[in-house]
Amino acid sequence: MKWWQNAVVYQVYPRSFQDSNGDGIGDIPGITSRLDYLEELGIDAIWLSPVYASPNDDNGYDISDYQAIHPEFGTMEDMDELIAEGEKRGIRIVMDLVVNHTSDEHNWFVEARKSKDNAYRDYYIWRDPVDGQAPNDLTSAFNGSAWTFDEDSGQYYLHLFSRKQPDLNWENERMRQDVYKMMNFWLDKGVGGFRLDVIDLIGKLPDEKLTANGPKLHDYLKEMHEHTLKGRDVMTVGETWSATPDSAKLYSDPARNELSMVFQFEHMMLDEQPGKTKWDLKELDLVEWKQALSKWQVAFKEDGWNSLFWNNHDTPRVVSRWGNDDTYRIESAKCFAILLHLMKGTPYIYQGEEIGMTNRIITSIDEVDDIESRNMYHERLEQGYSKEEILHAINVKGRDNARTPVQWDSSEHAGFTTGKPWLAVQPNYTSINVEQALSDKESVFHTYKQLIQLRKDHPAIVWGDYILLLPDNPNVFAYERQYQGEKWVVLASISDEKQKVSLDDMPTEYEVMVTNYNRSAVDWNSVDLNPYEAFAVRAG
Ligand code: TEU
């Protein structure tokens, strides 16, 4: 067994976690000061979103120096201290590795731009104009063409994200070796591994307009493994929006020596109109959603490994997205926690999820920081969408929903900073905050803490086979886990209304292991479920 197989990972978005020096921006000493809290929660590792030097065009996902800490976040000494203090508490630091692209202010690109024969030119992807235009119609994830014209050299460079995020050319061996050197710099410091940003894009063939799953993708990952990860007890998780169960196995089958696991996003896209963008909303079909999640659970029965998550720094808060963040905020936050944490795979908690933090509502684009939302807003206004429609989509799906500061207590700015927060704290911090959650045994926090402990205590949660129950029920998500004669049954009602279900072949003797409504018994022939009720029993 690997340490990350029964681990729970907590994602820290450093800008919004904890400020220590009053500049309104979260920082590394702030994270270190909260390690005791994370130890109390029980997590094993922190996935730390980028803290490297960056002009912040995309809040740190545009890196100008991989081996320097952004002064806003602190110093390399602060980073070393975070790693050491984490280690004392059994918490490993997993770095965010953004190597599909750099910032245009990275020295490699500054050099590359100087002339066509510069030694770094080929670290990036350059093409001549075609008929005076961009080489093709590839678009950037942040709107507009993926090609930007460089006046000085008369060529276009590729950027699948913002124009300040030029794509690296993985065909270039020297560039790859530089990336591996940089990874080893961090590994030698004792980090716990890497989360690899949009890693499915590194084998792209831009001339064929093929971005994800290029032909050499897995060769690169194997080479990376050979030069960096081999022989080290670290975890890696690739961000792969394109993953299917088959392709996910290619990354995570241990025999292939690539990555530990990937983030797959199938269940995260089912409330979008197929073939359109994340902004084109559609109501979630729970049956379809259950099938998608279950498919992944079953696919990794033997080889490969799943990651489990409801949210991250790019997505809305789960309690607002699929729960009810008003009448049933606590119940629905716990319901989603129970549903996810008893599945097979490595669970990830996004900061603030463990206290049931909610989306935030904006009424004007001036309140929005995120480059993705801002670019979309202006593009759609030009296309004739109404302001109301666009703002609605941002309120539902915008990335700032996840990026408001963590609510630590009920003091001004929620205890996040003594200065002016870079993004406004949500007004509900006076009632939803860590201090309150810690003091209240019935809080969402205590359910997360309990679920993390259950995973540590029961191998059935880590290894058990997964079986979907009631596949056609449009409101209730039910599944079983089976392991060496032991059986767990998990029921979660994703509904504002009461529900009733009946289940066959259920154990008559069992123990209720976790519940969000103080349930102590179940009548399997007629299970009455309260709004967002979830519970799990264990038998055998
Ligand atoms: O996200 C990849 C990505 O494709 C996102 O743009 C995603 O499509 C969108 O945000 C979904 O809402 C990663 C990082 O997680 C993200 O924060 C970065 O902006 C992006 O890569 C570029 O590095």
Boltz pocket constraint, residues with backbone or C-beta under 6 A from the ligand:
constraints:
  - pocket:
      binder: B
      contacts: [[A, 58], [A, 61], [A, 62], [A, 98], [A, 141], [A, 161], [A, 197], [A, 198], [A, 239], [A, 241], [A, 278], [A, 313], [A, 314], [A, 315], [A, 372], [A, 397], [A, 399]]
      max_distance: 6.0
